Amino acid sequence: MASEPFIRRCRKWYAKLLRLYPKPYRERFGEGMEQTFNDLCRERVNAERGLFSFALWMFFETSAGIMRENMTFVIVQKSIIRVALGTGLILLIPLFGNIFVDGWNWPLPAFILAGTLLFGTGLTYEPVVKKMNNKAYRFAVGLALGTAFILTWMNLAVGGILGDHPANLMYPGVLLVGFVGAIIARLKPHGMSRALFAMALAMALVPVIALIVGAPAFANGVVAVFGLHAFFAMLWIVSALLFRRGSVNRL
């Protein structure tokens, strides 16, 4: 039967080993893991079963988990840095655009908005496609997020596709359709295809509803407004078809 000093040493060493986990993981699971280890040690001692082999196995298994979580943490950090650098490089275009194009002079809020949207889009894209080696799936995710980015930018920065009218609130509804659909689909290709088709349908209905309620944008031409919405709907249809192709390639 294991002596009390040996049990205390095992607990002490295991607690020190847990400190090697990344801080976010350690703060979330460390206390529970330590308590579980202590309880299992006590159970084995009470059952008069060997503690040394159990402790050795737990140390080995935990060490493997530590290496895995630290690798994941480093990859995530690299992804954030990569997205941040990409966002910064893209923002250099409008920052120095005034040198080459007269009148291209963004105010600070526009840079903040663009940076937030670009960074958020990049952070959404990275973890989703990382789990998929399917090229069609990756293109589908990129096209869907890129289209959502452009639509959001046009409504927040340009002043609204439908002019100064409450009908512009329908566009967040279109994006909400895709967001809810992605959650229901759990990012699976076939379900994502359905979600993108639903977004395309919702987008196509926006100008119809706007025309009925009398949005001011139609003063510039009905064909132009419907054509722009058809363009966005077509992009989501293409994304949906790519998702469907991705689901077929997985079979």
WOFEN-V784727 format. One record per helix or strand of 3 or more residues. SS is the DSSP state (alpha for helix, beta for strand). FROM is the first residue (numbers start at 0). TO is the last residue. If there is no record, write none. Layout:
# WOFEN-V784727
<<SS;FROM;TO> <SS;FROM;TO>>
This chain:
# WOFEN-V784727
<<alpha;3;17> <alpha;22;45> <alpha;51;99> <alpha;107;129> <alpha;134;155> <alpha;165;184> <alpha;188;212> <alpha;215;219> <alpha;221;249>>
